[in-house]
Amino acid sequence: MATGPKNAKSQSVTARIAHELIEGMEQVKTSGESTGQFISAAMQAEIKRRLRKQAREEPKG
């Protein structure tokens, strides 16, 4: 059981999200998928996308 916003495995964050984005997320979440699971998957995908973009933009020495 978590005792605060941060423990050994995870960290809780708070963010304001536009209503349109929340509605869109609810429309596409899979059956049984939690909001936390959806956001975690979206963050993982975005991190990978940005790292690939960053690697492409680095000058080749």
Summary of the structure (lengths in Angstrom):
residues: 61
radius of gyration: 15.9
end to end distance: 49.2
largest distance: 49.2
contacts: 83
relative contact order: 0.07
helix: 54%
strand: 3%
